[in-house]
């Protein structure tokens, strides 16, 4: 089978939540070559389940100092790898994914995988990911369905970006799909933004997810707007 049990249950939840067929939900999880009927070479790794992580409460990072987020991403990724768990990090566009790859490889001292639509050798990357016991995957929206083993962490960079919403059927939102997958697999979800979405900020206010503010490194300039129409006229 091309999907393991957790991914099949995720496909069912996606189809029910977004009112699509189960087949449409499964197709959106697969590389183009598999959707066209190509056979899969390998199988998922047969591994005993790892103990559940102690902290799987989602976290919203309100990041006013954008460079700081990389320290958080790399630090949390190292923690997950130390626990022999995989990591998926989503970015809003392909250039951001490509810029992040050398940064993560230098910091982690290991190869990281890429996952996005129309990717060169997409099927090969998909097969490499599913054969790795603890993979680090960088990708765009569809990477939320990367076939990693022992998922421990999902990070959404710039979680407020509308690009995470797919316009084709099923009309899933990567943020909601990440919530679903992390709940199914006992993984932690981190949402990052300089201007969080209302939905995520509301969950933080209700204490349903944790909230962390990263302040600006320097105070921003104060801007005052002066209405000159109300100023006294003088020669």
LUMTORPA-117317 format. One line per 8 residues: number of its first residue (from 1); their letters; for each residue z, y, x of C-alpha. Coordinates in steps of 0.001 Angstrom, whole numbers. Example, Ala and Ser with C-alpha at 12.3 -4.5 7.8 and 13.67 -1.06 7.14 Angstrom:
2
1> AS> 7800/-4500/12300 | 7140/-1060/13670
REM end
This chain:
235
1> XXXXXXXX> 0/0/0 | -707/3550/1126 | 2567/4867/-371 | 6067/3560/168 | 8632/3394/-2627 | 9985/6928/-2149 | 6520/8481/-2117 | 5507/6560/-5228
9> XXXXXXXX> 8601/7820/-7070 | 7791/11331/-5839 | 4250/10998/-7234 | 5735/9984/-10598 | 8042/13016/-10626 | 5182/15332/-9660 | 2985/13947/-12457 | 5748/14269/-15059
17> XXXXXXXX> 6880/17750/-14003 | 3405/19261/-13676 | 1816/17335/-16577 | -852/15586/-14504 | -1878/11960/-14345 | -137/9678/-11860 | -3502/9110/-10160 | -3986/12853/-9616
25> XXXXXXXX> -509/13139/-8106 | -1169/10205/-5756 | -4558/11570/-4693 | -3104/14919/-3644 | -802/13056/-1231 | -3622/11306/629 | -6192/12294/3282 | -9743/12793/2085
33> XXXXXXXX> -11008/9536/3610 | -8413/7500/1717 | -9234/9321/-1510 | -12819/8182/-979 | -11749/4546/-659 | -11340/3878/3049 | -8909/1071/3890 | -5635/1702/5721
41> XXXXXXXX> -5188/-1/9087 | -1422/-70/9533 | 1674/-348/7377 | 4883/1578/7038 | 7548/652/9569 | 10005/-1932/8293 | 13328/-312/9154 | 16872/-651/7827
49> XXXXXXXX> 17966/2476/5911 | 19894/5017/7969 | 23319/6247/6821 | 23089/9221/4474 | 23408/12665/6061 | 26683/14451/5341 | 25111/17851/4673 | 22053/17775/2442
57> XXXXXXXX> 22786/20956/480 | 19650/23170/541 | 19929/26382/2544 | 18251/29741/1939 | 17937/31842/5107 | 17456/35536/4327 | 15941/36484/7656 | 15744/40190/8482
65> XXXXXXXX> 15146/39466/12171 | 12027/37227/12101 | 12206/36024/15698 | 15634/34514/15076 | 14194/31952/12672 | 12588/30005/15517 | 16004/29376/17053 | 17193/27992/13709
73> XXXXXXXX> 14092/25829/13234 | 14265/24302/16699 | 18032/23822/16586 | 17927/22056/13205 | 14946/19961/14321 | 16835/18778/17404 | 19789/17784/15217 | 17535/15739/12936
81> XXXXXXXX> 15811/14007/15869 | 19193/13208/17408 | 19972/11373/14161 | 16609/9547/14463 | 15178/11358/11460 | 11819/12997/10859 | 11151/16683/10230 | 8465/18468/8182
89> XXXXXXXX> 7926/22220/8663 | 5582/24052/6298 | 3772/27297/7108 | 1692/29527/4868 | -1572/29224/6828 | -3310/27179/9516 | -3167/29871/12273 | 635/29915/11919
97> XXXXXXXX> 690/26116/12261 | -1434/26226/15417 | 735/28962/16962 | 3904/26981/16257 | 2666/23723/17833 | 2999/24686/21555 | 6303/26454/20864 | 7842/23314/19331
105> XXXXXXXX> 6371/20962/21924 | 7776/23070/24757 | 11207/23267/23142 | 11387/19595/22121 | 9589/18055/25103 | 7536/15787/22858 | 4356/15723/20798 | 4392/17151/17299
113> XXXXXXXX> 1859/16217/14623 | -295/18531/12525 | -1074/18014/8862 | -3395/20157/6731 | -6498/19776/4585 | -9889/19629/6338 | -8048/18896/9577 | -10187/17247/12300
121> XXXXXXXX> -9305/13519/12400 | -7019/13969/9407 | -6756/10239/8737 | -5861/9456/12367 | -3063/12033/12299 | -1839/10600/8969 | -1733/7082/10439 | 77/8271/13588
129> XXXXXXXX> 2707/10023/11467 | 3426/6954/9331 | 3753/4733/12427 | 6340/6995/14120 | 10003/6274/13397 | 11024/9951/13834 | 8099/12368/13654 | 7937/16152/13725
137> XXXXXXXX> 5149/17409/11450 | 3866/20996/11228 | 1502/21800/8397 | 490/23800/5381 | 1307/23157/1707 | 50/19557/1545 | 2195/18541/4541 | 5127/18255/2140
145> XXXXXXXX> 3605/14813/1413 | 3297/13767/5083 | 4102/10009/5300 | 7064/10343/7662 | 9741/7686/8024 | 13445/8505/7682 | 12948/12073/6484 | 15920/14212/7490
153> XXXXXXXX> 14765/17818/7216 | 12122/19960/5485 | 11686/23649/6354 | 9594/26169/4404 | 8644/29198/6485 | 8128/32323/4327 | 9079/30381/1206 | 8193/33302/-1096
161> XXXXXXXX> 4474/33111/-248 | 2298/32372/-3292 | 20/30174/-1144 | 2517/27324/-1582 | 1320/27008/-5184 | -1740/24749/-5545 | -4380/26025/-7951 | -6041/22625/-8526
169> XXXXXXXX> -4578/19764/-10570 | -1785/18887/-10094 | -623/22493/-9963 | 2397/21717/-7820 | 4456/24192/-5839 | 5323/22967/-2341 | 8833/24408/-2645 | 9565/22406/-5797
177> XXXXXXXX> 7937/19300/-4328 | 10162/19717/-1268 | 13259/19908/-3498 | 12158/16699/-5221 | 11397/14839/-2013 | 14603/15869/-262 | 16629/14743/-3276 | 14858/11363/-3315
185> XXXXXXXX> 15220/10756/418 | 18597/12356/1099 | 17105/15021/3373 | 18084/18647/3910 | 15869/21536/2782 | 15824/24940/4499 | 14017/27873/2866 | 13334/30928/5045
193> XXXXXXXX> 12158/34373/4050 | 12515/38055/4873 | 12204/38712/1123 | 13278/35570/-763 | 11652/34606/-4046 | 13640/35416/-7170 | 13958/31717/-7965 | 15518/30853/-4614
201> XXXXXXXX> 17779/33929/-4595 | 18963/33052/-8106 | 19890/29516/-6984 | 21855/31019/-4102 | 23706/33371/-6467 | 24596/30415/-8691 | 25935/28595/-5589 | 23478/25742/-6156
209> XXXXXXXX> 22136/26241/-2641 | 23753/27731/468 | 22846/31242/1620 | 22708/32671/5144 | 21823/36260/6032 | 20394/36969/9483 | 20798/40738/9965 | 18375/42984/11799
217> XXXXXXXX> 18791/43145/15540 | 18487/46927/15333 | 19253/49277/12484 | 16113/50318/10669 | 15189/54002/10562 | 16542/55899/7596 | 13821/57330/5384 | 14444/60259/3057
225> XXXXXXXX> 12005/61403/393 | 12103/65122/-281 | 10542/66568/-3423 | 9137/69874/-2209 | 8438/70990/-5795 | 12161/71519/-6238 | 12650/73428/-3005 | 13135/77203/-3242
233> XXX> 10002/79161/-2424 | 10112/81703/379 | 7502/83851/2079
REM end
